[in-house]
Amino acid sequence: MFEKLYALSPVFLQNIMISAYGYNWKSRRFGGVFNEHVEAFKSREFYTKEQWNNYQENALRKLLLHCHQTVPYYQEVFKNIGLTVAEINVFKLEDLNKIPPLTKEDFRKYGTTTLMSTAYNKKGTFLSTSGSSGTPSKIYFSEEFHQIWQASIEARVRNWAGVDYTMPRGMIGGRKIITKASASPPFYRYNYFEKQTYFSAYHISPETVQGYVDGMYKNKVEWMNGYTVSNYLLAKFINELGIKAPRLKAVITSSEKLLPAMRQEMEKAYGCKVYDSYSGNEACGLISETPEAQLLFSPDTGIMEVVDEALNPVENGIEGEGIFTGLINTDQPLIRYRIGDSIKMAQNQTSICKREMPVVEEITGRIEDKVKTKDGKVMVRFHSLYYEIAGIRRAQIIQESLTSFVFNIEIDESYNVEKSEQLITDRLRVQIRYVDSIKFNYPESIPNEKSGKFKSVISKI
């Protein structure tokens, strides 16, 4: 009902509705224990490697014991591998490989049931992952966990970039704040209580870019964040058209791989430094960029392993799959979670800034093609097409021409073909105004690229 009412409302009323949501969202994330944990994260920044090892080991033992006592999924796993309380009490970081990884499929199946602690904090809510290649998983955020997680981002992402959550910011994310592909400007909405200007990721084109910049000036935006590719495309059009954009304090990117050319376009458009970051909605590990332009992993957010196809550790300097064990969320613990992204650790593990955290050379992350529409817009991120559709294990959209699309979808028995195809079709037509042809294929398995990576968006144009 809320979404229907929002879609039918004029812009000024949509801003009021977004601001009302923002008021509650702000207090939920930045109230309670937020400030004390910002200081706690800052106090640990210059831990030695030995201190970090001790911190992680103690946190891991505490987490495993909690799982042994209260989490049915892990009670079964620990029983199968013979992991006892006595062994947990002396568990080492190098022993983690004794525990089988948690796959995305298992997370989708058990995330809201047996992966939940029987002692979970009832004051929480389930939030969806992006689900960029299939049905989203549900992440449980208690208010305290949410505040601690936001404290880590404030201390290690925003503060390292020289900004904070109280400063006016612009955001380009996945929420469809404008519900029609053919909508009229402005292509942003304003969240008064968070001083947040939320720009649409789905209406960026040479014809609309001046309106985006006007919104930055109007709402006194001081820094930008959100999807890497969307922020890059906006900056690229600003530069190509010679539009004067405000001088920002920082641009913080996430969700997609940041390439050097993207960084250059954004720094040229806004006259500031671009900071890369990586976490994922699962909130079980954080990688962020220091003022000295190094990527560091925060060991107090999780434990990161980088492994090969056989799940054996790879040497520094070699790309591997990132597996994460979250150390903050005890209501829905994720141990050795296969998030699906690739990471390369730096061969030289000495940081420039004297923070003895693991140094990351490169976050490969998700690499998707950009889709160009008939009316000149360029967009990425099509995960919302599959939102709340049961039975999708993995999905891929292929653009054959400006107006022709093919879907490859891996499904299970809970997938309703007729209803799901209609819903995906309707959503695609809302996101992309001009669509002449849509075809659905249902292979048993969608092949990965030659590199071994899965691409959820492919454009042949």
N, C-alpha and C positions, 0 to 999 in steps of 0.2 A: 504493500500500500504506500509506504514511504517513497519507494522508487518511482511509482506511478505518479504520485503527487508532485515529486520533484521534477519529473520530465515535463509535466504540464504547466509548471510555474514559470512566471517571468523571471528575468535575471536577478532583479533586486531581492525577490523572495528566495531564490536559490541561494544567494549569498547569505541571507539570514539563516536558512536551514543548515548550510555548511558551517556557519559560525557557531550555531547552537551545538552541533556535533563536535566542533573544535573545542568548545568550552569543556565538555565532558572528557574529551580525548586528552586535552592538555593536563587536566588535574589527575587523570589516571596514570599518565606516563611520567609527569614531572613533579608529582606530589609525594607524600609519604617518605620513603627512605631514599629518594633520588639524590638529594644533595649530599647526604653522608656517604653514599657510595661513589659519587663523583670524586670526593676527596680520597676515598679509599683506593680507587683505581689510580689516581695521581700519585699516591704515596708509594705504590708498588712499581712505578715506572722504571726505577733505577735499581731494581733487584739484580743481584748477581745471578749467573746461570745456576749456581748451587742453590740459591734461595728459590729460584723458579722451580727447580726440580723438586725440592722439598714441598713447595706449595702445591704443585700439581699432584704429587704422590699422595699427600694427605687428603686433598680434595677428592681424588679418585677413590681412595679407600672408603671415605665417608659415603660417596655416591654408590659404590658397589654394595656396601652394607645396607644402605637404604633400599636399594633394588632387591636385595636378597630378602629383606623383611616385608616389603610392601608392594612390589611390582610383579604381578602374575606372569607377564611375558618373560621377564628375566629370571624369575624363580624357576621357570621351566628350562630356560637356557642354561642356567647355572647347574641345575640338576643333571642335565644331559652331559655337561662337560666335567662334572664332578667338582665344581668350585665351592669350597666350604668357607665358613666364617673364619676359621683359623688361617686359611690361605689368603683371604681378603685382608686380614689384619697385617700381613707382611707383603701385600701385593706391590709389585714394582711397575713402573711405566712400560718397561720392556716386556712385561707379561700380558699386555693388552691383546696381543695377537692370539692368545688362547681363547678369546671370546669371539664368536662368529660375528661378522658385520651385520648391521641392520640395513636391509635393502629398502628402496623406496616403495616397492610393492608391499612388503611387510608393514611398513609404516602406514600406508594407506589402509591396510586391512585392520591393524590392531591399534592404531594411534589413539582412537577415542574409547577403546575398551581395555584390553589387557596391558597395554603400554602405560596406562594411567596408574599412578600410585594409589593404593587404597586409602592413603592419608593425605590426599591432595587438598590443596587450598580451594575451598568452594567459591571464593570471591575471584573468579576468573572467567575467561571466555576463550572460545576456540576461534582462531584466526586462520585463514587459508594461506598456503604457500602460493607462489605465482602459478604453479601448475603449467609451466610453459610448454611441456611436452605431454600433458595428459591430465588426468583427474588430480586436482590439488589435494595435498594432505592437510590435516587440521592440526595446528599448533596450539597448545594450551598455554595461555598467558594468565597467571595470577597477577594481581596488581603489583605485588612485591617483585616478582620476576620481571615484569614489564619495566618497573622503575629501575631495577638493577641493570637490566640490559640497556636501557636508554642512558644510564649513567656511564656505561662503558663507551657508548657511542659519543656522548658529550665529551668525555675526557680524552679519548683516543682518536676520534675522527674530527669532530667540530673544533675542539680546542686546538688540536694540532694544526688545523687549517686557519686558526686565528679568528674563529667565529663562535657563536653560541646560540642556543635554542631561542633566546629572547629577541634576537635581532631579526628584522624583517627579511623574509626569504622568499625565493621563488622555487617552485617544485614542478617537475615534469615526471609524472608517474602513471600508473596503470588505471587509476580510477577514471571512469567515463563521466566526467563532470558536465560534459556536453553530449547529449544523448542522440543527436542526429548528425550524420556525415555532412548534410547540407545546411547546417546551422549557420546563423549570421553571427558576426562578432558582437561582443568581445569573446575571444577564445580562452578565457580564464575566468575563475571565480575566486572570491576573497574570503578567507577565514580570519575574521576580525581578532579573535582572542589569541590566535597564534601568530598574527601578523604574517600570514602565509598567503601568497598568491599562487594558486594552483593552475598551472597552464595545461591545456589539453595536449596530449601526446599524439592525437589523431587528426589534427588540423594544421600541422606545420607545412607551409608551402611558401614560395616566393611572394605570393599574393597576400598572405596573412601575416608575414613576419613583422611588418611595421606595427600591427596591432599588439603583438606580443611585447615588443619593445616599449610601446606606449604604456602597457600595463606595468612594466618594471618601473618606469618613471612615476606613474600615478601612485603606486603603492610603496615607493621608496625602497625597492628591493636592494638589499646589501650583499646577498650571496645566493647562489643557485645550487640546487642539488637534484638528484633523481637519475633517470635512465641515461646511460652514457650516450647512446646513439641519438636519442631525441635531443639532448642538450647540444650534441655536436652538430646535428642538422640545423638547428635554430641558429647557432653561431656561424655556420657555413653560409647560410642565406644572408645573415647580417653583413658578413664580410663581402660577399659577392655583390650585394646591392649598395654597399657603401653607407649603410645606416649607422648612425651614431647611437651606440648603446651606452648605458650607464657604466661607470667604472666600479666594478664589484670588488669585494674583499677576497672572495674565493668562489670556485666552482667545485663541488664535491660530487663525484660520479660513482655509480654503482650499477649492479645488475648485469652489465655486459662488459666485454673486454674493452679497455681503453687503449687505443692505438696512438702512436706518436703524432700522426697527422691530425687526429681528433683533438688531442691536447693543444696543438699549435693553433687550430682554428678558434677554440674557446678562449685561449689566452690572448689572442689577437683581438677578438670581439669585445672582451670585457676588461682587458688590461690587468689581469690578475693571474695568480697561479691556480692550476687545476690539481686537485687532490683525488687520488683513486682510493676506493675502499671496496671491501668484499665481506659479506657475512651470510646473506640468505635469511629468509624469514624464519628458518628453523632455529636461528639464534644459538648455534652451538660452536661458534668460533668467529673471531674478528681479525681481519687483516686491514691495515690502514697505512696511509702515507704520512711520513714525518715532514716537517718543514725542510729537512735536508734531502727530500725526494727519495727516501728509502721506504720500501714496504716492510712492515713488521707485523708479526702475528702476536696477538695478546694472549699470553699463556694462562691468564686468570679468567678467560672466557671459555676455554676449552682445550682439548688436546688434539693436535693435528698430526696425522700420519700421511705420508706421501708414498704411494705403493705402485707396483706394476700390476699387470693383468693377473698374476698369480698371487696378488696381495702381499708380496714381499717388499720391504722398504727399498726405495731407489736411492742412489747416491745424490748428494747435492749437485745441482747443475743439470739434472736429468728430469724431464717432465714426467709426472705421474698423477695418479688419481688421488684427490684429497678425501681422506676419511676423518670424520670429526666426532669427538666425544664431548658433549656439552657439560660444563661444570656448574651452570647456574640454575637450570630448570630441573628441579627435583620432582615436580608434579608429573611430568611426562619425560622421563630421562631418555636421551638418545645416546647410545653407546656404539661407537664405531659406525656411525651413520654414513652411508655412501651417497653423498649429496649429488654426485654426477658431474663434478667439474674437475678440471686438471690444473695442477699447480707445479711450478718449478721453484725449488729452493735455491738460494744463491750459494755458489761454491764458497765464497768468502763470507763467513758468518759473523764478521766483526762489523758492528753498526757504526755509522759516522757519528751519531748523536750520543754514543756511550750507553744507550739502553740495550741491555743484554737480552733482547728478545730475538726469537728466530727471524732471520732475514729472508724475505721472499723476493726472488728475482722477477717472477712473472705470474700473474693470475690469468690463466687462459680463459676460464669461465665459459659462458655460453657465447658462441659466435653464430649469429643468425643473419640471413640476408635481409636487405631492406626491400619493402614492397612499395612500388610506385603506382599511384592511381591515375585514372584517366583525367581527373581534374588537377593534376600536378602535385598532389600531396605525397609525402614520403613518410612511411611509418614502419615501426617494428613492434614486437610484443603483441602476440595474438592469443595469449593464454586465456583471456576473458571469454573467448568463444566456447570454451569447454567447461566453464564454471558451473558447478553443481550438477553436472551430467554424469550419472552413474555408469560404471562399466567401461570407462576409457582407461586403458593401461598406458598407452602412449599414442601421440597424435602428431601428424606432420601436415602442414599446408604448403602447397606448391603453386606458385603463380606461373601459369603458362603464357598469359598475355595480360594486357592492362585490365581486361575484364573477365578473364577466365581462370578458374582455380580448381585444384584437385586436392582432396583430403585423403591421406592414408591414415587409418585409425586401427590400432590394436584394441580389441574389445573382449569382454567376458560376458557371461550369460545374463548379467543384470542390465546390459545395454539395450535400450528400446530404439530400434532402428528408425522407425517412422517419426517418433516424437523428437529424437535427438537430431536427426538430419534437418528437420524443420527448424528447430531451435538454433542450430549452428548456422543454417542458411539465413535466418532472420537477423542474427547477430552480425554476420559478415556484411549483410546489406546495410546495416546501421553504421558499421565501422567504415566500410568502403562504399561509397554512394553508387558507383557504376559497376554492376556485376551482371554479366550476361550468361555465364555458364559456371555451374558447380557440379563436380563429380565426386562421389564417395567410393573409396576402395577399402576393403577390410582384410588386409593380409595377416597371416598368422604372426609374422614378425617384420618390422620395418628395418631394413639394413642400415647400419651405421656408415659414415663416410670412410674412405680409405684410411684416414687418420685414426679411425676408431671412435670418433666423436659422433654423437647424434645431433642432427640439425632439425629443429622443429619448424623452421621457416626456410623455404628455398624459393628464390625467384629466378626464373629463366630469362628475364629481360634486364 
